[in-house]
Amino acid sequence: MTGELRPSAARWLGVASIVAVLVAWEPACRFGAFTPVVLPAPSSVLERLWFFMTDAQLRGQLALTLQRLAAGLALGITAGVVLGIAAASFRPTARMLEVFIGVLAPLPKIALYPALLLTLGFASAPKIALVAIESLFPILIATSEAVALVDRRMLWSAASMGTSRGRALHRVVLPACLPAIITGIRIGAVIACIVVLLAEMVASTNGLGYVLVIASRNFHTADMFVPIVIMSLIGFALDKLLGWLARRTNHA
Amino acid sequence: MPEAAALRHWGGTAFIYAATVAILLLAWQGAAGAVHADFLPGPATVVPRLLGMLGHADVWNALAASLRRLAVSMALSLVGGVSLGLVIGRIPVMRALIDPLLALSYPIPKAAVLPIVMLWFGAGDVSQVFVIATTATLPIIYHTADGSRRLNERLEWAAAAMGTSPLRRLWRVVLPATLPEIAAGTRTGTMFGLIVMVTAEMIARTDGIGSLLFAHFDTGQNVSMYALVLLLGALGLLLDRLLAWATRHLTHWAIQ
């Protein structure tokens, strides 16, 4: 019953199931099981996606969202990796970081968003800050756990050969932790893609989230799918890319 | 662990937690004192306000609405996630068919789908439960599938050799052996669910803590707004600790 399938067979079945969903979805809409307002056909979503990509103004909204995503993620990665390595390298601060994560990680960070709007205004800054805070925690957790798991013997042998502490960090700790850190970034990146869209929806002045809200107010359902499809594809691509990178850097 | 040592260990943990919370509150108060503005009140004003708000029915009604939605969503996620996870974990053909669809649905911003779901079911509980449950189900499916797939086959052979029927084996062997993974998935799923719950309430604006929080934001009642942020932080921490405790007690026999 639990005999494994051949990988090629598994792959074909996977492709078949995705195609089957799309094939069932299309005629269900075409022949009136759903009205376009309730559920548009995949072909009309694709058509709107094409229109979106060829319209300069809408491409501008996408660019804005991508800038916020990149800035927030960059901040989250930098803070997470630096703080994680710094705190986890010393025993008292490592224990404090653990509790700090224990207290703050379960807080739904989106609840801070109104406070960020009050302190940082309504432009890009609060959105970037929210993306940074949300992506920070998975990266911080992965980094500090990885540093704690570095084989002490590697550090001892580096020290016995006269390597300084700073150099050991660069040549021993960082390479040993890199796959785990990248895995943390992978989780943070998918969350960041989701959060940037939500931040733009809740306080919407521009960006893809704003496009979604406007489409929803006008009951243009096919247009509502477009920002969601775009962000899902970006999240999917980042997830695959970072997964590949984590495997590449893993020499263990 | 002897009683006294266990007590000391508990005391130590409690002390470190209290110290960390105190440092965070002090940093917050310091920042508020430095900025000295309406938009950033310190805990010295926010904590008394929270205590005052707990004397009124508003907060409790909002909390009840939020927790009811979260509880219904988690019950649905647990039933759906464990069943689907077992199907994927135990039947290779189903795994090949369903895994790619799950991988595609993982990066979809579920809370952002809420405006579309609201066209189907309205702005109320059904739509919000739908997005909370779909988010929380995914980690439960992953963990259940993974755990039931890596099950020690000899356990099942032994049960089969003693004449246990396949359905009974699923209930008596596969399910208990997968329990640690199910618990881990439930913990992750609940934390995801809590985030989506707050987000959905902020978008749908019907009732619940997220909706109340934004109502205070709109009317400029900043102190009350920060009080609710604090309340949500406490709720998240409490849920997380509760689930960690439950996991330890349900699966203490498993090798970590």
HADDOCK unambig.tbl for C-alpha pairs under 7 A between the chains (distance, minus, plus):
assign (segid A and resid 1 and name CA) (segid B and resid 91 and name CA) 6.65 0.50 0.50
assign (segid A and resid 2 and name CA) (segid B and resid 90 and name CA) 5.87 0.50 0.50
assign (segid A and resid 2 and name CA) (segid B and resid 91 and name CA) 5.98 0.50 0.50
assign (segid A and resid 2 and name CA) (segid B and resid 92 and name CA) 6.30 0.50 0.50
assign (segid A and resid 4 and name CA) (segid B and resid 92 and name CA) 5.93 0.50 0.50
assign (segid A and resid 5 and name CA) (segid B and resid 92 and name CA) 6.36 0.50 0.50
assign (segid A and resid 10 and name CA) (segid B and resid 96 and name CA) 4.81 0.50 0.50
assign (segid A and resid 11 and name CA) (segid B and resid 96 and name CA) 6.92 0.50 0.50
assign (segid A and resid 13 and name CA) (segid B and resid 96 and name CA) 5.75 0.50 0.50
assign (segid A and resid 13 and name CA) (segid B and resid 97 and name CA) 5.41 0.50 0.50
assign (segid A and resid 14 and name CA) (segid B and resid 96 and name CA) 5.42 0.50 0.50
assign (segid A and resid 14 and name CA) (segid B and resid 97 and name CA) 4.83 0.50 0.50
assign (segid A and resid 14 and name CA) (segid B and resid 100 and name CA) 5.53 0.50 0.50
assign (segid A and resid 17 and name CA) (segid B and resid 97 and name CA) 5.56 0.50 0.50
assign (segid A and resid 18 and name CA) (segid B and resid 101 and name CA) 6.38 0.50 0.50
assign (segid A and resid 38 and name CA) (segid B and resid 119 and name CA) 6.40 0.50 0.50
assign (segid A and resid 38 and name CA) (segid B and resid 120 and name CA) 6.46 0.50 0.50
assign (segid A and resid 96 and name CA) (segid B and resid 20 and name CA) 6.98 0.50 0.50
assign (segid A and resid 99 and name CA) (segid B and resid 17 and name CA) 6.16 0.50 0.50
assign (segid A and resid 99 and name CA) (segid B and resid 20 and name CA) 6.78 0.50 0.50
assign (segid A and resid 100 and name CA) (segid B and resid 20 and name CA) 6.33 0.50 0.50
assign (segid A and resid 103 and name CA) (segid B and resid 237 and name CA) 6.14 0.50 0.50
assign (segid A and resid 106 and name CA) (segid B and resid 191 and name CA) 6.70 0.50 0.50
assign (segid A and resid 106 and name CA) (segid B and resid 233 and name CA) 6.99 0.50 0.50
assign (segid A and resid 106 and name CA) (segid B and resid 236 and name CA) 4.78 0.50 0.50
assign (segid A and resid 106 and name CA) (segid B and resid 237 and name CA) 5.46 0.50 0.50
assign (segid A and resid 106 and name CA) (segid B and resid 240 and name CA) 6.52 0.50 0.50
assign (segid A and resid 107 and name CA) (segid B and resid 232 and name CA) 6.52 0.50 0.50
assign (segid A and resid 107 and name CA) (segid B and resid 233 and name CA) 4.44 0.50 0.50
assign (segid A and resid 107 and name CA) (segid B and resid 236 and name CA) 5.18 0.50 0.50
assign (segid A and resid 107 and name CA) (segid B and resid 237 and name CA) 6.85 0.50 0.50
assign (segid A and resid 108 and name CA) (segid B and resid 194 and name CA) 6.80 0.50 0.50
assign (segid A and resid 108 and name CA) (segid B and resid 195 and name CA) 4.89 0.50 0.50
assign (segid A and resid 110 and name CA) (segid B and resid 199 and name CA) 6.67 0.50 0.50
assign (segid A and resid 111 and name CA) (segid B and resid 229 and name CA) 5.86 0.50 0.50
assign (segid A and resid 112 and name CA) (segid B and resid 229 and name CA) 6.65 0.50 0.50
assign (segid A and resid 114 and name CA) (segid B and resid 217 and name CA) 6.57 0.50 0.50
assign (segid A and resid 118 and name CA) (segid B and resid 39 and name CA) 5.73 0.50 0.50
assign (segid A and resid 119 and name CA) (segid B and resid 39 and name CA) 6.19 0.50 0.50
assign (segid A and resid 190 and name CA) (segid B and resid 107 and name CA) 6.09 0.50 0.50
assign (segid A and resid 194 and name CA) (segid B and resid 109 and name CA) 4.88 0.50 0.50
assign (segid A and resid 198 and name CA) (segid B and resid 112 and name CA) 6.27 0.50 0.50
assign (segid A and resid 202 and name CA) (segid B and resid 203 and name CA) 6.42 0.50 0.50
assign (segid A and resid 216 and name CA) (segid B and resid 115 and name CA) 6.44 0.50 0.50
assign (segid A and resid 228 and name CA) (segid B and resid 108 and name CA) 6.89 0.50 0.50
assign (segid A and resid 228 and name CA) (segid B and resid 109 and name CA) 6.85 0.50 0.50
assign (segid A and resid 232 and name CA) (segid B and resid 107 and name CA) 5.14 0.50 0.50
assign (segid A and resid 232 and name CA) (segid B and resid 108 and name CA) 4.71 0.50 0.50
assign (segid A and resid 232 and name CA) (segid B and resid 109 and name CA) 6.89 0.50 0.50
assign (segid A and resid 235 and name CA) (segid B and resid 107 and name CA) 5.33 0.50 0.50
assign (segid A and resid 236 and name CA) (segid B and resid 107 and name CA) 5.74 0.50 0.50
